[in-house]
């Protein structure tokens, strides 16, 4: 849903931020120290761009933070896009990354929202997946590549990826192999972000008459309707 990089500049005080989502690409944003910080809740940095006439415009904020679990330092980022929508993200790094470079990632957690949708997924010859998924306000193609780092049943079997308008690869969700406890039928479970940043869940079912390895994407049944059907 969000990808990008944060790079510390040669002066050691400022940064350059680039962010891409399924709906926009923002490159080379300036991140400068907040000279007016007077409280812990105030941001440590301001994120700025230039208007067409060259004036500086603040479009976001960045805070220094430390992970409570790993004790690794990272950055919290709040950014407003060209359409006025607000986005939250983190910039993190691991030991394999250069010392002055961080990877932009979406925030973990959050509630999935119900959504009317349609879609189709096909299994490719190499075991990866390709498909499309759409609703009232979006209709997008994606690929799902095997998760080569899967180490437990909770980890997804595939990562869903799509392209930003500028061509950047954006991870938009995950897919798990699963099986119905009631019928014993195999199907796919999806968790994904819509282009607007909202989170959603869906299933992909094998249908009679379809070619092997072809799934139909369906919305999850609302809990209230499922309970009514059971009572009936």
C-alpha positions as CSV (number, residue, x, y, z in Angstrom):
1,X,0.0,0.0,0.0
2,X,3.0,2.3,0.7
3,X,6.6,2.0,-0.3
4,X,9.5,4.4,-0.4
5,X,12.8,5.5,1.0
6,X,14.1,8.0,3.5
7,X,17.8,9.0,3.0
8,X,19.9,11.1,5.3
9,X,21.7,13.9,3.4
10,X,25.4,14.6,3.5
11,X,24.9,17.5,6.0
12,X,23.8,14.9,8.6
13,X,20.8,17.0,9.6
14,X,18.2,16.8,6.8
15,X,16.7,13.9,4.8
16,X,15.2,13.2,1.4
17,X,11.9,11.3,1.3
18,X,10.3,9.5,-1.6
19,X,6.9,7.8,-1.2
20,X,4.7,5.8,-3.6
21,X,1.2,4.3,-3.3
22,X,-1.3,2.9,-5.7
23,X,-2.6,6.4,-6.4
24,X,0.5,8.7,-6.3
25,X,4.3,9.1,-6.4
26,X,5.9,11.9,-4.4
27,X,9.7,12.1,-5.0
28,X,12.5,14.0,-3.3
29,X,10.5,15.6,-0.5
30,X,12.7,17.7,1.8
31,X,12.7,16.7,5.5
32,X,14.2,19.5,7.7
33,X,14.6,19.9,11.5
34,X,11.7,21.6,13.3
35,X,13.4,24.7,14.8
36,X,10.3,25.5,16.8
37,X,9.9,22.2,18.7
38,X,9.1,23.0,22.4
39,X,7.2,19.8,23.5
40,X,7.7,16.1,23.1
41,X,4.4,15.9,21.0
42,X,5.8,18.4,18.5
43,X,7.4,16.8,15.4
44,X,11.1,16.6,15.2
45,X,11.1,17.4,11.4
46,X,8.9,19.1,8.9
47,X,8.3,17.6,5.4
48,X,8.3,20.3,2.7
49,X,7.9,20.7,-1.1
50,X,8.1,23.6,-3.5
51,X,5.0,25.2,-5.1
52,X,5.1,25.9,-8.9
53,X,6.4,29.4,-8.0
54,X,9.1,28.1,-5.8
55,X,7.6,28.8,-2.4
56,X,8.1,26.3,0.5
57,X,5.0,24.4,1.5
58,X,4.8,22.1,4.5
59,X,3.0,18.8,3.7
60,X,3.9,16.6,6.6
61,X,5.7,15.9,9.8
62,X,8.2,13.3,11.1
63,X,9.0,12.1,14.6
64,X,12.0,10.1,15.9
65,X,10.9,7.0,17.8
66,X,12.3,3.7,19.3
67,X,10.6,0.3,18.9
68,X,9.4,-1.1,22.2
69,X,10.1,-4.7,21.1
70,X,13.4,-4.5,19.2
71,X,14.7,-1.2,20.7
72,X,15.6,-0.1,17.1
73,X,15.2,3.6,16.3
74,X,12.8,4.4,13.5
75,X,10.7,7.4,12.2
76,X,7.0,8.0,12.3
77,X,5.7,10.0,9.3
78,X,2.4,11.8,8.7
79,X,2.0,13.1,5.1
80,X,-0.8,14.9,3.1
81,X,-1.0,13.9,-0.6
82,X,-2.0,16.1,-3.5
83,X,-5.7,15.3,-3.0
84,X,-5.6,16.4,0.6
85,X,-5.7,12.8,2.0
86,X,-3.7,12.1,5.1
87,X,-1.3,9.1,5.3
88,X,0.6,7.6,8.2
89,X,3.7,5.4,7.8
90,X,7.0,4.4,9.4
91,X,10.5,4.5,8.1
92,X,12.5,1.5,9.3
93,X,15.9,-0.1,8.7
94,X,17.6,-3.4,9.3
95,X,21.2,-4.5,9.5
96,X,21.3,-5.2,5.7
97,X,20.5,-1.6,4.8
98,X,23.0,1.3,4.5
99,X,23.4,3.2,7.8
100,X,21.8,6.4,6.4
101,X,18.9,4.8,4.5
102,X,15.4,3.7,5.8
103,X,12.6,1.8,4.1
104,X,9.1,3.3,4.2
105,X,6.4,0.8,5.3
106,X,2.7,1.1,6.1
107,X,1.5,1.0,9.7
108,X,0.7,-2.5,11.1
109,X,-2.7,-3.4,12.4
110,X,-6.0,-1.6,11.8
111,X,-9.5,-2.9,11.2
112,X,-10.7,-4.3,7.9
113,X,-13.7,-2.6,6.4
114,X,-16.6,-4.5,4.6
115,X,-16.7,-3.9,0.9
116,X,-18.7,-5.1,-2.2
117,X,-16.1,-6.4,-4.7
118,X,-15.4,-8.7,-7.6
119,X,-12.3,-10.2,-9.0
120,X,-10.5,-13.1,-10.5
121,X,-7.2,-14.9,-9.8
122,X,-5.2,-17.3,-12.0
123,X,-2.4,-19.6,-11.0
124,X,0.7,-19.1,-13.2
125,X,3.0,-21.8,-14.4
126,X,5.7,-20.8,-11.9
127,X,3.2,-21.1,-8.9
128,X,2.7,-17.4,-8.5
129,X,-0.6,-15.7,-9.0
130,X,-2.0,-12.9,-11.2
131,X,-5.4,-11.3,-11.0
132,X,-7.7,-8.3,-10.7
133,X,-9.9,-7.0,-8.0
134,X,-12.4,-4.1,-8.1
135,X,-15.2,-2.3,-6.3
136,X,-17.2,0.9,-6.8
137,X,-14.2,3.2,-6.7
138,X,-11.3,1.1,-8.0
139,X,-10.4,-1.7,-10.4
140,X,-6.8,-2.9,-10.4
141,X,-4.6,-5.6,-11.6
142,X,-2.0,-7.3,-9.3
143,X,0.5,-10.1,-9.1
144,X,1.1,-12.3,-6.1
145,X,4.6,-13.6,-5.6
146,X,5.6,-16.5,-3.3
147,X,6.6,-15.5,0.2
148,X,10.1,-17.2,0.3
149,X,10.5,-16.1,4.0
150,X,7.4,-18.0,5.2
151,X,8.3,-19.6,8.6
152,X,5.0,-20.4,10.2
153,X,1.4,-21.0,9.2
154,X,0.5,-17.5,10.2
155,X,2.7,-16.0,7.5
156,X,1.1,-15.5,4.1
157,X,1.9,-17.8,1.2
158,X,2.0,-14.9,-1.3
159,X,2.6,-11.2,-1.3
160,X,0.2,-9.1,-3.4
161,X,2.0,-6.4,-5.5
162,X,0.8,-3.7,-7.9
163,X,2.3,-0.6,-9.5
164,X,2.2,3.0,-8.5
165,X,1.4,5.6,-11.3
166,X,5.2,6.1,-11.6
167,X,5.9,2.4,-11.9
168,X,7.1,1.6,-8.4
169,X,6.3,-1.9,-7.0
170,X,3.9,-1.5,-4.1
171,X,3.0,-4.3,-1.8
172,X,-0.8,-4.1,-1.4
173,X,-1.7,-7.2,0.5
174,X,-1.2,-10.9,1.3
175,X,-2.8,-14.2,0.4
176,X,-3.0,-17.5,2.4
177,X,-3.9,-21.0,1.3
178,X,-6.6,-22.3,3.5
179,X,-9.4,-24.9,3.7
180,X,-13.0,-24.8,4.7
181,X,-13.6,-26.6,8.0
182,X,-17.2,-27.3,7.0
183,X,-16.7,-28.6,3.4
184,X,-13.0,-29.4,3.3
185,X,-12.7,-27.3,0.1
186,X,-9.5,-25.4,-0.5
187,X,-9.7,-21.7,-1.1
188,X,-7.6,-18.5,-0.8
189,X,-7.9,-15.9,1.9
190,X,-6.9,-12.3,1.0
191,X,-6.0,-9.3,3.1
192,X,-5.4,-6.1,1.0
193,X,-5.4,-2.4,0.9
194,X,-7.6,-0.4,-1.6
195,X,-5.9,2.4,-3.5
196,X,-7.4,4.9,-0.9
197,X,-5.6,3.1,1.9
198,X,-8.5,1.3,3.5
199,X,-8.0,-2.3,4.6
200,X,-10.2,-5.2,3.4
201,X,-10.6,-9.0,3.5
202,X,-11.9,-11.3,0.8
203,X,-11.9,-15.0,-0.2
204,X,-11.1,-16.5,-3.6
205,X,-13.1,-19.7,-4.4
206,X,-12.7,-22.4,-7.1
207,X,-15.8,-22.6,-9.2
208,X,-17.2,-25.5,-11.2
209,X,-16.6,-25.1,-14.9
210,X,-13.5,-22.9,-14.5
211,X,-10.0,-24.0,-15.5
212,X,-7.9,-25.6,-12.8
213,X,-6.2,-22.9,-10.7
214,X,-8.7,-20.2,-11.5
215,X,-10.4,-18.5,-8.5
216,X,-13.3,-16.1,-8.2
217,X,-12.8,-13.3,-5.6
218,X,-15.8,-12.8,-3.4
219,X,-16.6,-10.5,-0.5
220,X,-16.7,-11.9,3.0
221,X,-20.3,-12.5,4.3
222,X,-21.3,-9.8,6.8
223,X,-21.5,-11.2,10.3
224,X,-25.1,-10.0,10.9
225,X,-26.3,-11.6,7.7
226,X,-24.5,-14.9,8.5
227,X,-26.2,-15.0,12.0
228,X,-29.6,-14.3,10.4
229,X,-29.1,-17.1,7.9
230,X,-28.1,-19.5,10.7
231,X,-31.2,-18.6,12.8
232,X,-33.4,-19.1,9.8
